[in-house]
């Protein structure tokens, strides 16, 4: 899935493919030189998985001096992950909407 499907050609989408890869974020993000990171981890109700990984990812990204916007449009839609929501809707989501629906 390309980042331009989500927000247009100005975004880069990085898929972690599992919460076990959260620790790899700093290596990637330091090369990206982003100022804002839109973070969309799975809608996982188990507190020791999704929410814990989300907090860990936020801490890692903010320590790098980047602003984090938690993307929760898939949570609000009752869908497990953002990819599944995008497959259902196949429409772009504006950065304004992501920011409004995030943190």
N, C-alpha and C positions, 0 to 999 in steps of 0.2 A: 504494500500500500504506500503510495507516494504522499509526501507531505502536502503537495498541492491539492490533493483530493480533499484534505481536511480544511485548509485555510487559504489556499492560493499559493502561487509560486514564491512567496516571500518567506516561507517557513521551511525548516528542516525537521523531519520527523525521525526520532530515534526510538526504535522498539527494543525494550529490554528483554522480551521473551522470558519472563519469569522474575519473581522478586529476588531470587538468588543472585541476580545480576545488578542489583542496585549499587553495589560497591564498585562497579565498573564505570559509573557515571562520571566521576571526576576526570578520569583519563580522557574520555570522549569530550566532555564539556570544556576542558582547558584548551583543546585544539579548536573547538567551535568558536570560542570567544563571544558567546551570546551574552546579552544583558538580561534577557527574560527567558525563563524556561517554563513551558506549559507542561505540567506533569499530570498524566492521566493513568493512574494505576487501576487495576481491576476493582470492580465493585464487589469486594469480598467481605462477607459479614463476620468472618472469624477474626477477632481482634488481634490474635497473634500472627496473622498473615498480612492481609492487605493494608489495614490501617497502620500497623507497625512499620511495614515497608515504606508506606507513604511518608510517615514522619521521618524515617531514616533518610529517605531520598531528599526531603525538604531540607534537612540539616546539612547534608552533603553539598547541596547546590548553594545554599545561602552562605556556607563557609567559603565558597569560591567567589563570593561577592555578587552573585546573580539573584535577581528577583524571581520568585516562584509564584506561578498562578496554578492552583490546583483545578484541573478540569474535571468537572463532575456531571457533565451533561448526560453521560451514560448512567450515572447513579440515579439522576432525576428521572430518567426514562425507564429505570428498572432493568437495565441490560448489564450483563456481566462485564464486558469490556468495551472500550471505545471503538475498536475495530468492528465488533458485531453491530454496534449502532450505526456506524458509517455504511456498512453493507446493507442495512435496512433502509436508510434514508438517502444515501448517495447524494447529499447536498453539502455544499461548503458551509462552514461555521465561521462567522466573523470573529476576529480577535476581540471585538467589543462584547459579543455574546459570551465568549469564553471567560473574559475577565469578570463580567457581570454574574456569571453562573458559577464562578470558581470561589476562591477564598473570600 
